[in-house]
């Protein structure tokens, strides 16, 4: 096989444009190929183009079949007629490559035709136009029950032009239009159109494809009409069933369910106890799922069938609390449906009672933390007893965290105030839940929330601040900024330290907001030399170690003079040339030492913010050495 033949295979493999198939012939002609070789290449080119055209046709037919199968699938699961018709029109527009597609239906009551679905239309006049029977291209299609196509709408005299229709078509800018009938038997109920804002020729295959979509659309409309008739018939059957609900067996079963549910509530039963009891009564398996898990799909508490299951929503005051789902019973009579609905009502009452108890516990946790902050002279034995009842971890070191929601202010003061109040309530609720799960305390305070949480093994105050900001921010889907204090040991034995720690946490929170680090969590140790000013206890040694500790340790291990080099470098205005004079070493030695320092401190060690911290740490280190030497 020649190189040129391989080139054609490569062009076919990558789906190249038709113009690319001329290149091998041009290259051969340029290289001086003879007539016989050029003729062979031309024959190979034509063969490759035929193969390409065949492949393109197959791909197009495959896309058309896929769209038709998808439309058939939509019809099989028909729930929303408008959604199915929109999908048909969208697919027709996409596969025919037209700028606009639309579907009109006849209105026998009004004696005209109206637009039902449009896709790609930009004119409100066009989307709302109503046509008299027999008018326009659509009227011609409806009269003859045959497809019609025009490549120049305004120059086509085969159909009746009216001012209303022509104005709407001109407003939309349409030129070429293809219309096919929507037929139910011999009756035309509407027309499906594909149109362009330029002249074009619609091929026979495209007309056939649009006819297939029109057939699907007609079936969808017929199916929807049948469903409406079926619903009406079912409503009549339900009314007929009401007559037999008063017989003695109904009363007996309803009484049994009422007695069992009442006994459960009076003896402190829970939601899952109700589910088990109803499972026994109905002879299936009842499960409760909380709202948000994707199963609470019905409001009002009415039992409805979904697939092979029966579902009743659990709600209160318009709020969805969850769902009761009955498995294993394909059919339920009206009495059993009412039983499932009554169980949903009882479940909602139990959930409201549990919520009230949870809110009461949150308030108690908040009151205990408020006492630690505002009344540190309270009896410590009573504080410990209250903490024990709340199952808090009083032995571990605790951290005080100040949290606030950070979001841009609204346009109006009233709206901004309302949103801020709602943010504080949501933040307090989320923080209270977090405190309960971590055996801590939470309270609303100073426009935000304060938490007192125990430290876990190996956890630092900074770690806890970052975790809390991430947790609260994820729950609220808002930026939550969290400032943390240094750890407080035995806060219940030393309640006076809690208020001091809270002030440190607030200072840290304010610093984060001023540094434009909203949505983050940090403790004083994360803020460099600024942390020295914010922290209640000045941890100078910790600051020095975090800032230049690696350089100091390197000098001690290796006997080098990196610290002295840093001092000289900053004293010389960060000039390597002046530094080497100060140290009496070669400039290459200075460069090597600075490179080593960069590897120890990080690539940004010479940024203005880092330089300030490093110089302060070097001076504090020198001061501590001088004091230690004395």
C-alpha positions as CSV (number, residue, x, y, z in Angstrom):
1,X,0.0,0.0,0.0
2,X,1.5,3.4,-1.0
3,X,2.0,6.3,1.3
4,X,-0.7,8.3,-0.4
5,X,-3.2,5.5,0.2
6,X,-2.3,5.4,3.8
7,X,-2.9,9.1,4.0
8,X,-6.5,8.6,2.8
9,X,-7.0,6.0,5.5
10,X,-5.7,8.5,8.1
11,X,-8.1,11.2,6.8
12,X,-11.0,8.8,7.1
13,X,-9.9,7.7,10.6
14,X,-9.8,11.3,12.0
15,X,-13.0,12.4,10.1
16,X,-11.2,15.1,8.1
17,X,-13.1,17.7,6.0
18,X,-13.6,16.9,2.2
19,X,-11.1,19.6,1.2
20,X,-8.3,17.7,3.0
21,X,-8.7,14.8,0.5
22,X,-7.2,16.9,-2.3
23,X,-3.9,17.2,-0.5
24,X,-2.3,13.8,-1.4
25,X,-3.0,14.5,-5.1
26,X,-1.5,18.0,-4.9
27,X,1.6,16.7,-3.1
28,X,2.0,13.9,-5.7
29,X,1.6,16.4,-8.6
30,X,4.1,18.8,-6.9
31,X,6.6,15.9,-6.5
32,X,6.4,15.1,-10.3
33,X,4.3,12.0,-10.2
34,X,3.3,10.6,-13.6
35,X,-0.2,10.6,-15.1
36,X,-0.8,7.0,-14.3
37,X,0.1,7.5,-10.6
38,X,-2.0,10.7,-10.5
39,X,-5.0,8.9,-12.0
40,X,-4.7,6.1,-9.5
41,X,-4.6,8.7,-6.7
42,X,-7.6,10.5,-8.1
43,X,-9.5,7.1,-8.1
44,X,-8.4,6.4,-4.5
45,X,-9.6,9.9,-3.5
46,X,-13.0,9.5,-5.0
47,X,-13.3,6.1,-3.3
48,X,-12.3,7.6,0.0
49,X,-14.8,10.4,-0.4
50,X,-17.6,7.8,-1.1
51,X,-16.6,5.9,2.0
52,X,-16.6,9.2,4.0
53,X,-20.1,10.1,2.7
54,X,-21.3,6.6,3.6
55,X,-19.9,6.9,7.1
56,X,-21.4,10.4,7.5
57,X,-24.8,9.1,6.4
58,X,-24.6,6.2,8.9
59,X,-23.6,8.5,11.7
60,X,-26.5,10.8,10.8
61,X,-28.9,7.9,10.7
62,X,-27.6,6.6,14.0
63,X,-28.2,10.0,15.6
64,X,-31.7,10.1,14.1
65,X,-32.5,6.6,15.4
66,X,-31.2,7.5,18.8
67,X,-33.4,10.6,19.0
68,X,-36.4,8.5,17.9
69,X,-35.7,5.9,20.5
70,X,-35.3,8.6,23.2
71,X,-38.6,10.1,22.1
72,X,-40.2,6.6,22.3
73,X,-38.8,6.2,25.8
74,X,-40.3,9.6,26.8
75,X,-43.7,8.4,25.7
76,X,-43.3,5.2,27.6
77,X,-42.9,7.1,30.9
78,X,-45.2,10.0,30.0
79,X,-45.8,12.2,33.0
80,X,-45.8,15.7,31.5
81,X,-47.1,16.3,28.0
82,X,-45.4,19.7,27.7
83,X,-42.0,18.2,28.6
84,X,-42.4,15.4,25.9
85,X,-43.5,17.9,23.2
86,X,-40.6,20.2,24.1
87,X,-38.2,17.3,23.8
88,X,-39.6,16.3,20.4
89,X,-39.3,19.9,19.0
90,X,-35.8,20.3,20.4
91,X,-34.6,17.0,18.9
92,X,-36.2,17.9,15.5
93,X,-34.5,21.3,15.5
94,X,-31.1,19.8,16.4
95,X,-31.1,16.9,13.9
96,X,-32.4,19.0,11.0
97,X,-30.0,21.8,11.8
98,X,-32.6,24.5,11.6
99,X,-32.6,27.7,13.6
100,X,-36.2,27.4,14.7
101,X,-38.7,24.5,15.3
102,X,-42.3,24.8,16.6
103,X,-45.5,22.9,17.0
104,X,-49.0,24.2,16.6
105,X,-52.3,22.5,17.7
106,X,-55.9,23.0,16.6
107,X,-58.4,24.5,19.0
108,X,-61.8,23.1,17.9
109,X,-63.6,25.3,20.5
110,X,-62.1,28.5,19.2
111,X,-62.0,27.4,15.6
112,X,-58.3,28.3,15.1
113,X,-54.7,27.1,15.6
114,X,-52.3,28.1,18.4
115,X,-48.6,27.7,19.1
116,X,-48.0,25.0,21.7
117,X,-44.2,24.7,21.8
118,X,-41.4,26.8,20.2
119,X,-37.7,26.3,20.2
120,X,-35.2,28.9,18.9
121,X,-37.9,31.6,18.5
122,X,-37.0,35.1,19.6
123,X,-40.2,37.0,18.7
124,X,-43.0,37.2,21.3
125,X,-45.5,38.0,18.5
126,X,-44.6,34.8,16.7
127,X,-44.8,32.7,19.9
128,X,-48.3,34.0,20.7
129,X,-49.8,34.0,17.2
130,X,-53.1,32.2,16.6
131,X,-54.1,31.2,13.0
132,X,-57.4,30.8,11.4
133,X,-58.2,27.3,10.1
134,X,-56.8,26.9,6.5
135,X,-54.5,30.0,6.7
136,X,-50.7,30.0,6.1
137,X,-48.4,27.0,5.3
138,X,-49.8,25.2,8.4
139,X,-53.4,25.5,7.0
140,X,-52.2,23.9,3.7
141,X,-50.6,21.0,5.6
142,X,-53.8,20.6,7.7
143,X,-56.1,20.6,4.7
144,X,-54.1,18.1,2.7
145,X,-52.7,16.0,5.6
146,X,-49.4,16.1,3.7
147,X,-46.0,17.6,4.3
148,X,-45.2,20.9,2.6
149,X,-41.9,22.8,2.2
150,X,-41.1,26.3,1.0
151,X,-37.7,27.7,0.5
152,X,-39.1,31.3,0.2
153,X,-42.1,31.8,2.4
154,X,-43.1,35.3,1.2
155,X,-42.7,34.4,-2.5
156,X,-44.8,31.2,-2.3
157,X,-48.4,31.5,-3.6
158,X,-49.5,28.0,-2.9
159,X,-51.1,28.9,0.5
160,X,-53.2,31.7,1.8
161,X,-51.2,34.7,3.2
162,X,-52.7,36.9,5.9
163,X,-51.4,40.0,7.5
164,X,-51.3,38.4,11.0
165,X,-49.3,35.4,9.9
166,X,-47.0,37.3,7.6
167,X,-46.3,39.9,10.2
168,X,-45.4,37.2,12.8
169,X,-43.2,35.3,10.3
170,X,-41.5,38.5,9.2
171,X,-41.0,39.5,12.9
172,X,-39.2,36.1,13.5
173,X,-37.2,36.5,10.2
174,X,-38.2,33.1,8.8
175,X,-37.5,32.3,5.1
176,X,-37.5,28.5,4.6
177,X,-40.2,26.5,6.3
178,X,-41.0,22.7,6.4
179,X,-44.4,21.7,7.9
180,X,-45.6,18.1,8.5
181,X,-49.1,17.0,9.8
182,X,-49.8,15.6,13.3
183,X,-52.4,13.0,12.5
184,X,-54.6,10.8,14.6
185,X,-56.1,8.4,12.1
186,X,-57.6,10.6,9.4
187,X,-57.9,13.7,11.7
188,X,-55.1,16.3,11.6
189,X,-54.8,17.8,15.1
190,X,-51.8,20.1,14.5
191,X,-48.6,20.7,12.5
192,X,-44.9,20.3,13.4
193,X,-42.5,22.8,11.7
194,X,-38.8,23.3,11.1
195,X,-37.7,26.6,9.8
196,X,-34.6,28.7,8.9
197,X,-33.9,32.4,8.6
198,X,-32.2,31.8,5.2
199,X,-33.1,30.0,2.0
200,X,-32.4,26.3,2.2
201,X,-33.5,23.0,0.6
202,X,-34.9,20.3,2.9
203,X,-33.9,16.8,1.7
204,X,-36.3,13.9,1.4
205,X,-34.7,12.2,4.4
206,X,-35.2,15.3,6.6
207,X,-38.9,15.5,5.6
208,X,-39.3,11.8,6.6
209,X,-37.5,12.4,9.9
210,X,-39.8,15.3,10.8
211,X,-42.8,13.2,9.9
212,X,-41.5,10.5,12.4
213,X,-41.3,13.1,15.1
214,X,-44.8,14.4,14.2
215,X,-46.1,10.8,14.6
216,X,-44.5,10.6,18.1
217,X,-46.0,14.0,19.0
218,X,-49.5,12.9,17.9
219,X,-49.1,9.7,20.0
220,X,-48.1,11.8,23.0
221,X,-51.1,14.0,22.7
222,X,-53.4,11.0,22.3
223,X,-51.8,9.3,25.3
224,X,-52.3,12.4,27.4
225,X,-56.0,12.6,26.5
226,X,-56.4,8.9,27.4
227,X,-54.7,9.5,30.7
228,X,-57.0,12.4,31.4
229,X,-60.0,10.2,30.7
230,X,-58.5,7.5,32.9
231,X,-58.1,9.9,35.8
232,X,-61.7,11.0,35.4
233,X,-62.8,7.4,35.5
234,X,-60.7,6.8,38.6
235,X,-62.2,9.8,40.3
236,X,-65.6,8.3,39.7
237,X,-64.5,5.0,41.1
238,X,-63.1,6.7,44.3
239,X,-66.5,8.4,44.8
240,X,-68.2,5.0,44.5
241,X,-65.8,3.5,47.0
242,X,-66.8,6.1,49.6
243,X,-70.1,4.4,49.9
244,X,-68.7,1.2,51.5
245,X,-66.4,2.8,54.0
246,X,-68.9,2.7,56.8
247,X,-69.2,-1.1,57.3
248,X,-68.3,-2.7,60.6
249,X,-65.0,-4.1,59.5
250,X,-63.7,-0.7,58.6
251,X,-64.6,0.7,62.0
252,X,-63.0,-2.2,63.8
253,X,-59.7,-1.9,61.9
254,X,-59.6,1.9,62.3
255,X,-60.2,1.5,66.0
256,X,-57.3,-1.1,66.4
257,X,-54.9,1.2,64.6
258,X,-56.0,4.2,66.8
259,X,-55.5,2.2,70.0
260,X,-52.0,0.9,69.0
261,X,-50.8,4.3,68.0
262,X,-52.2,6.1,71.1
263,X,-50.5,3.5,73.3
264,X,-47.2,4.0,71.6
265,X,-47.3,7.8,72.1
266,X,-48.4,7.5,75.7
267,X,-45.6,5.1,76.6
268,X,-42.9,7.2,75.0
269,X,-42.5,5.3,71.7
270,X,-40.5,6.8,68.9
271,X,-40.8,7.2,65.1
272,X,-39.4,3.7,64.3
273,X,-41.8,2.1,66.9
274,X,-44.7,3.7,65.0
275,X,-43.2,2.3,61.7
276,X,-43.0,-1.2,63.2
277,X,-46.5,-1.1,64.5
278,X,-48.0,0.0,61.2
279,X,-45.9,-2.7,59.4
280,X,-47.7,-5.3,61.5
281,X,-51.1,-3.9,60.9
282,X,-50.7,-3.4,57.1
283,X,-48.8,-6.6,56.5
284,X,-45.8,-5.0,54.9
285,X,-42.6,-3.1,55.8
286,X,-42.9,0.6,56.7
287,X,-39.7,2.7,56.7
288,X,-39.3,6.3,57.8
289,X,-36.8,8.5,55.9
290,X,-35.9,12.1,57.0
291,X,-36.5,15.0,54.7
292,X,-33.6,15.7,52.3
293,X,-32.8,12.1,51.5
294,X,-34.8,12.3,48.2
295,X,-37.9,10.3,49.3
296,X,-40.3,13.0,50.6
297,X,-41.9,13.7,47.3
298,X,-45.6,14.4,48.3
299,X,-47.1,17.1,50.5
300,X,-50.2,16.9,52.6
301,X,-49.8,13.5,54.2
302,X,-52.0,11.7,51.6
303,X,-50.9,8.1,50.9
304,X,-50.0,7.7,47.2
305,X,-48.7,4.8,45.2
306,X,-45.2,5.1,43.7
307,X,-44.1,2.1,41.7
308,X,-44.6,-0.9,44.0
309,X,-44.6,1.1,47.2
310,X,-47.0,3.4,49.0
311,X,-45.8,6.8,50.2
312,X,-47.1,9.3,52.7
313,X,-45.4,12.5,53.5
314,X,-44.7,13.5,57.1
315,X,-45.1,17.3,57.4
316,X,-46.2,20.0,59.7
317,X,-47.1,23.6,59.0
318,X,-46.1,23.2,55.3
319,X,-42.6,21.9,56.3
320,X,-41.6,18.5,55.0
321,X,-40.2,16.4,57.8
322,X,-39.8,13.1,56.1
323,X,-41.6,10.2,54.4
324,X,-43.3,7.0,55.4
325,X,-42.8,4.3,52.7
326,X,-44.7,1.0,52.8
327,X,-43.0,-1.9,50.9
328,X,-44.5,-5.2,50.1
329,X,-48.1,-4.2,49.5
330,X,-49.0,-3.5,45.8
331,X,-52.6,-2.7,46.6
332,X,-54.2,-0.8,49.5
333,X,-57.8,-0.3,50.1
334,X,-59.0,3.2,51.4
335,X,-58.9,2.1,55.0
336,X,-55.3,1.0,54.8
337,X,-54.4,4.2,53.0
338,X,-56.0,6.1,55.9
339,X,-54.0,4.0,58.3
340,X,-50.7,5.0,56.6
341,X,-51.8,8.6,56.5
342,X,-52.7,8.5,60.3
343,X,-49.3,7.0,61.0
344,X,-47.7,9.9,59.1
345,X,-49.6,12.4,61.2
346,X,-48.5,10.7,64.5
347,X,-44.9,10.6,63.2
348,X,-45.0,14.3,62.5
349,X,-46.2,14.9,66.1
350,X,-43.4,12.8,67.5
351,X,-40.8,14.6,65.4
352,X,-42.1,18.0,66.5
353,X,-41.9,16.8,70.2
354,X,-38.3,15.6,69.6
355,X,-37.4,18.9,67.9
356,X,-38.8,20.8,70.9
357,X,-36.7,18.7,73.2
358,X,-33.6,19.3,71.1
359,X,-34.2,23.0,71.1
360,X,-34.7,23.0,74.8
361,X,-31.3,21.1,75.2
362,X,-29.7,23.7,72.9
363,X,-31.0,26.5,75.1
364,X,-29.7,24.8,78.3
365,X,-26.3,24.4,76.7
366,X,-26.3,28.1,75.7
367,X,-27.3,29.1,79.3
368,X,-24.5,27.1,80.8
369,X,-21.9,28.8,78.5
370,X,-23.5,32.2,79.2
371,X,-23.0,31.6,82.9
372,X,-19.3,30.7,82.3
373,X,-18.8,33.9,80.4
374,X,-20.9,36.3,82.4
375,X,-20.9,34.9,85.9
376,X,-17.6,33.1,86.5
377,X,-18.2,33.3,90.3
378,X,-21.0,30.8,90.2
379,X,-20.7,27.7,92.4
380,X,-18.3,25.4,90.5
381,X,-19.9,22.2,91.8
382,X,-23.3,23.3,90.3
383,X,-21.6,24.1,87.1
384,X,-20.1,20.6,86.9
385,X,-23.5,19.0,87.7
386,X,-25.1,21.0,84.9
387,X,-22.3,20.0,82.5
388,X,-22.6,16.3,83.5
389,X,-26.4,16.3,82.7
390,X,-25.5,17.6,79.2
391,X,-22.9,14.9,78.8
392,X,-20.1,17.4,78.1
393,X,-16.4,16.4,78.2
394,X,-15.2,18.4,81.2
395,X,-11.8,16.8,81.6
396,X,-10.2,17.6,78.2
397,X,-8.6,21.0,77.4
398,X,-11.2,23.2,75.7
399,X,-10.9,26.0,73.1
400,X,-13.2,29.0,72.9
401,X,-14.3,29.8,69.3
402,X,-16.0,32.9,68.1
403,X,-17.9,32.5,64.8
404,X,-19.7,34.8,62.5
405,X,-21.4,34.6,59.0
406,X,-19.6,36.8,56.5
407,X,-21.6,37.9,53.5
408,X,-22.0,41.1,51.5
409,X,-24.6,43.5,52.8
410,X,-27.9,43.8,50.9
411,X,-29.2,46.9,49.0
412,X,-31.8,47.9,51.7
413,X,-31.2,48.3,55.4
414,X,-34.4,46.4,56.2
415,X,-33.6,43.4,54.0
416,X,-30.0,43.4,55.2
417,X,-31.2,43.4,58.9
418,X,-33.6,40.6,58.2
419,X,-30.9,38.5,56.5
420,X,-28.5,39.2,59.3
421,X,-31.0,38.1,61.9
422,X,-31.7,34.9,59.9
423,X,-28.0,34.2,59.5
424,X,-27.5,34.5,63.3
425,X,-30.4,32.1,63.9
426,X,-29.1,29.6,61.4
427,X,-25.5,29.9,62.7
428,X,-26.7,29.3,66.3
429,X,-28.7,26.2,65.3
430,X,-25.8,24.7,63.3
431,X,-23.3,25.6,66.1
432,X,-25.6,24.0,68.7
433,X,-25.8,20.8,66.8
434,X,-22.0,20.7,66.3
435,X,-21.5,21.4,70.1
436,X,-23.9,18.6,71.0
437,X,-22.1,16.1,68.7
438,X,-18.7,17.1,70.1
439,X,-19.8,17.2,73.7
440,X,-19.3,20.9,74.0
441,X,-21.4,24.1,74.5
442,X,-22.7,26.9,72.2
443,X,-24.5,30.2,72.6
444,X,-25.5,33.1,70.4
445,X,-23.5,36.2,71.3
446,X,-22.3,39.6,70.0
447,X,-24.0,39.1,66.6
448,X,-22.5,35.7,66.1
449,X,-22.0,32.4,68.0
450,X,-19.5,31.4,70.7
451,X,-18.5,27.7,71.2
452,X,-16.6,25.9,73.9
453,X,-15.3,22.6,72.4
454,X,-12.9,20.0,73.8
455,X,-9.7,19.3,71.9
456,X,-9.2,15.8,70.5
457,X,-6.0,13.8,70.8
458,X,-3.2,15.6,68.9
459,X,-5.5,18.4,67.9
460,X,-4.5,22.1,68.2
461,X,-6.6,25.2,68.6
462,X,-5.9,26.2,65.0
463,X,-7.0,22.7,63.7
464,X,-10.2,23.0,65.6
465,X,-10.9,26.5,64.3
466,X,-10.4,25.4,60.7
467,X,-12.6,22.3,61.1
468,X,-15.3,24.4,62.7
469,X,-15.3,27.0,59.9
470,X,-15.5,24.3,57.3
471,X,-18.2,22.4,59.1
472,X,-20.4,25.4,59.8
473,X,-19.8,26.9,56.4
474,X,-20.8,23.6,54.7
475,X,-24.0,23.3,56.8
476,X,-25.1,26.9,56.1
477,X,-23.6,27.1,52.5
478,X,-22.2,30.5,53.6
479,X,-18.8,31.8,54.5
480,X,-18.3,31.3,58.3
481,X,-15.2,32.9,59.9
482,X,-13.9,31.4,63.2
483,X,-11.4,32.8,65.6
484,X,-10.0,30.5,68.3
485,X,-8.4,31.1,71.7
486,X,-5.5,29.2,73.2
487,X,-6.5,26.0,75.0
488,X,-8.2,26.4,78.3
489,X,-7.5,23.6,80.8
490,X,-10.4,22.5,83.1
491,X,-12.8,25.4,82.2
492,X,-15.4,24.3,84.7
493,X,-12.8,24.5,87.5
494,X,-11.5,27.9,86.2
495,X,-14.6,29.6,84.7
496,X,-12.9,33.0,84.8
497,X,-10.5,31.8,82.1
498,X,-13.4,31.2,79.7
499,X,-14.3,34.9,79.4
500,X,-10.6,35.9,78.9
501,X,-10.3,33.2,76.2
502,X,-13.5,34.4,74.5
503,X,-12.0,37.9,74.2
504,X,-8.9,36.4,72.6
505,X,-11.1,34.4,70.1
506,X,-13.0,37.6,69.2
507,X,-9.7,39.5,68.6
508,X,-8.6,36.7,66.3
509,X,-12.0,36.7,64.5
510,X,-11.7,40.5,63.9
511,X,-8.1,40.1,62.7
512,X,-9.2,37.5,60.1
513,X,-11.9,39.7,58.8
514,X,-9.5,42.7,58.6
515,X,-7.0,40.5,56.8
516,X,-9.7,39.6,54.2
517,X,-9.6,35.9,55.3
518,X,-13.4,35.6,55.7
519,X,-14.6,32.0,55.6
520,X,-11.4,30.7,57.3
521,X,-10.7,29.5,60.8
522,X,-7.5,30.4,62.7
523,X,-5.9,30.8,66.1
524,X,-3.3,33.4,67.2
525,X,-0.5,31.0,66.2
526,X,-1.6,31.2,62.6
527,X,-1.3,35.0,62.4
528,X,2.5,35.4,62.8
529,X,3.7,38.4,64.8
530,X,0.1,39.7,64.8
531,X,-0.8,36.7,66.9
532,X,1.6,37.9,69.6
533,X,-0.5,41.0,69.9
534,X,-3.8,39.2,69.9
535,X,-3.0,36.2,72.2
536,X,-3.7,36.6,75.9
537,X,-0.4,34.8,76.7
538,X,2.6,36.0,74.7
539,X,4.1,32.8,73.3
540,X,7.4,34.4,72.2
541,X,9.3,31.2,72.0
542,X,6.6,29.5,69.9
543,X,6.6,32.5,67.5
544,X,10.4,32.4,67.1
545,X,10.3,28.6,66.6
546,X,7.5,28.8,64.0
547,X,9.2,31.6,62.1
548,X,13.0,30.9,62.1
549,X,13.2,27.7,64.2
550,X,14.5,25.6,61.2
551,X,17.4,28.0,60.6
552,X,18.4,28.1,64.2
553,X,18.2,24.3,64.4
554,X,20.3,23.9,61.3
555,X,23.0,26.2,62.7
556,X,23.1,24.1,65.9
557,X,23.3,20.8,64.0
558,X,25.9,21.9,61.4
559,X,27.8,24.6,63.2
560,X,26.9,27.0,60.3
561,X,26.2,30.8,60.5
562,X,22.9,31.1,58.8
563,X,21.3,33.2,61.6
564,X,24.3,35.6,61.5
565,X,24.0,35.7,57.7
566,X,20.3,36.7,57.9
567,X,21.1,39.4,60.4
568,X,23.8,40.8,58.2
569,X,21.6,40.5,55.1
570,X,18.8,42.5,56.6
571,X,21.2,45.1,58.1
572,X,22.8,45.6,54.7
573,X,19.4,46.4,53.0
574,X,19.1,42.9,51.6
575,X,22.2,43.5,49.4
576,X,24.4,40.3,48.9
577,X,27.4,42.6,48.0
578,X,27.2,44.6,51.2
579,X,26.5,41.4,53.2
580,X,29.7,39.8,52.0
581,X,31.6,42.9,53.2
582,X,29.9,42.7,56.6
583,X,30.7,39.0,57.0
584,X,34.2,39.2,55.3
585,X,33.3,36.2,53.0
586,X,33.0,35.8,49.2
587,X,29.8,36.8,47.6
588,X,29.3,33.2,46.4
589,X,29.3,32.1,50.0
590,X,26.5,34.6,50.7
591,X,24.5,33.3,47.8
592,X,24.9,29.7,48.9
593,X,23.8,30.6,52.4
594,X,20.8,32.5,51.2
595,X,19.8,29.6,49.0
596,X,20.0,27.3,52.0
597,X,17.9,29.7,54.0
598,X,15.3,29.8,51.2
599,X,15.0,26.0,51.3
600,X,14.5,26.1,55.1
601,X,12.0,29.0,55.2
602,X,10.2,28.6,51.9
603,X,10.4,30.4,48.6
604,X,8.4,33.4,49.8
605,X,10.7,34.2,52.7
606,X,11.8,37.5,51.1
607,X,8.2,38.8,50.7
608,X,7.5,42.0,52.7
609,X,5.2,40.3,55.2
610,X,7.6,37.4,55.8
611,X,10.6,39.7,56.0
612,X,8.9,41.7,58.8
613,X,8.1,38.6,60.8
614,X,11.6,37.1,60.2
615,X,13.4,40.2,61.4
616,X,11.2,40.4,64.5
617,X,11.8,36.7,65.2
618,X,15.6,37.2,64.8
619,X,15.6,40.1,67.3
620,X,13.5,38.2,69.8
621,X,15.8,35.2,69.4
622,X,18.9,37.4,70.0
623,X,17.2,38.9,73.0
624,X,16.3,35.5,74.5
625,X,20.0,34.3,73.9
626,X,21.3,37.5,75.6
627,X,18.9,37.0,78.6
628,X,19.7,33.3,78.8
629,X,23.5,34.1,78.7
630,X,23.1,36.3,81.8
